[in-house]
Amino acid sequence: MKLITWNVQWFCGLDGVVSVERVLSEARAMADFDVLCLQEVAVNYPRLAGDAGFDQVERVRQLLPGFEVFFGAAVDELGPDGQRQRFGNLIATRLPVTQVQHHALPYPADVGVSSMPRMCTSATVLTATGPLRIMTTHLEYFSKRQRLAQANALRDLHAQACAQAAQPPRSDDSGGPFRSKPHTISALLCGDFNFEATDPAYACIQQNRPDATSLLDAWRVLHGDAPHDPTFHVFDKRYGPEPVCCDFVFASADLTNRISCVHVNIDTRASDHQPVLIELG
């Protein structure tokens, strides 16, 4: 199973050109992915750099035949012209999907700090080895308070799903919304976390639990103490002079022996972030 996660900056490359086609082409060149998780996908934001004044979710859907596309809008608002605008995360997959959930993340007040609502989109897919829960997110950049609260919430969402797997609800074959759903402890949590490995929020997500529901940085599992390849500030220095890693894939403890590849494409300039590929054997 191959997954790519990428903050695509509303598909705006470092040349200022917005191109969904270019981003998907570069993702395909990285791997024949089964799951594609994208952050900063826009719908009808013409004033964003390069002009994101169209439905990027629908464009992705058109360009990925055979894939189901699920979009979770962290921001859902009316623009100055009264047109509905949305901004958030997307999961596209060619694997069978059994359920999708969109979780609003904490948004505590932080006076004087720019911020926007954040969310986590979760899709449970069926793989050759069983159900796998894919979670993708984009945490707050400017507010440390919000970012730490959001990291805590992500850890708790995973623990909640694991508890459902351990003690599933009563079996229901009625065919209605209460019908039984597959629950699993197996999960990949990926996205742009806007923190580095030295940040308390990084450790928070990986907090060990006695019930084996821990999430672990897949890069560390595979590469040990080797420094993370950078995913931000590689070419674009607007937000800092030194390259850093803030895009991660965290894997549930039961998946660690299946991680065969974690790779960062440090060459592409199709966004201000670099994409990350993970492969499970």
GIRA-V61160 format. One record per backbone hydrogen bond with DSSP energy under -0.5 kcal/mol. NH is the residue of the N-H (numbers start at 1). CO is the residue of the C=O. Records with the same first field share a line. If there is no record, write none. Layout:
NH->CO ; CO
//
This chain:
3->278
4->35
5->276
6->37
8->6 ; 39
10->40
11->8
12->8 ; 9
13->11 ; 17
14->269
16->13
19->11 ; 17
23->19
24->20
25->21
26->22
27->23
28->24
29->25
30->26
31->27
33->31
34->2
35->2
36->92
37->4
38->36 ; 90
39->6
41->88
43->86
44->54
45->52
48->45
51->48
52->45
54->52
56->42 ; 54
59->55
60->56
61->57
62->58
63->59
64->60
67->64
68->93
70->91
72->89
73->71
74->72 ; 87
75->87
77->85
79->83
82->79
85->77
86->43
87->75
88->41
89->72
90->38
91->70
92->36
93->68
94->34
95->34
98->124
99->124
101->122
103->120
104->102
105->118
113->110
120->103
121->136
122->101
123->134
124->99
125->123 ; 132
126->96
127->125 ; 130
130->127
132->125
133->186
134->123 ; 132
135->133 ; 188
136->121
137->190
138->119
139->192
144->142
147->143
148->144
149->145
150->146
151->147
152->148
153->149
154->150
155->151
156->152
157->153
158->154
159->155
160->156
161->157
162->158
163->159
164->160
165->161
166->162
167->163
179->176
180->172
188->133
189->250
190->135 ; 188
191->248
192->137
193->191 ; 246
194->246
199->196
202->199
203->199
204->200
205->201
206->202
207->204
212->209
216->251
218->249
221->217
222->218
223->219
224->220
226->223
231->244
232->244
233->272
237->235
240->237
244->232
246->244
248->191 ; 246
250->189
251->216
252->187
253->214
255->252
256->253
258->255
259->255 ; 256
260->258 ; 279
261->279
263->277
265->275
266->264
273->7
274->231
276->5
277->263
278->3
279->261
280->1
281->258
//
